[in-house]
Amino acid sequence: MLSAKEIIEILYLKPHPEGGYFKENYRSKGVIKNNSLDFEADGERNYSTSIYFLLNENDFSAFHKIRQDEIWHFYAGSTLLLHTINPNGNYNLTRIGNNLENGDFFQFVVPAGTWFASEVENKTSYSLCGCTVSPGFDFRDFEMPSAKTLSKIFPQHQEIIKRLSNN
């Protein structure tokens, strides 16, 4: 099995603002005009985008949300723990990995507008996943608040929010 460092080098992954490493590997040529999107958008969006995403050992992806659905795909390493808080304040933990007997999923969809964060289950390993977004991802659709701000919205989840936030 390759190490996280080797995968980062082979796939040319770069640091992601939310944590971990990523590389966009697909952006459709086709675009959707902003007046045809089901959310208020500044500009058009590609039909779809996809990235490689790697979290290493004690890395985490901080709580954030986007305006589109995001499909997570498991590729290699440890099970990824995906923490979600929907707009109604309901928390859920989903296991994305290849241990089906332990309740893992190979794929999972995070609905648009859901807050989510992720971490590696086995802190001596890494998780390599893919993320597909449709309509395509644009950083203008990305929101990553402070732990303080998000904890005010969801005080019942402030412990997990503080643990998995960058500030």
Order of alpha helices (4+ residues) and beta strands (2+ residues): alpha-beta-beta-beta-beta-beta-beta-beta-beta-beta-beta-beta-beta-beta-alpha-alpha
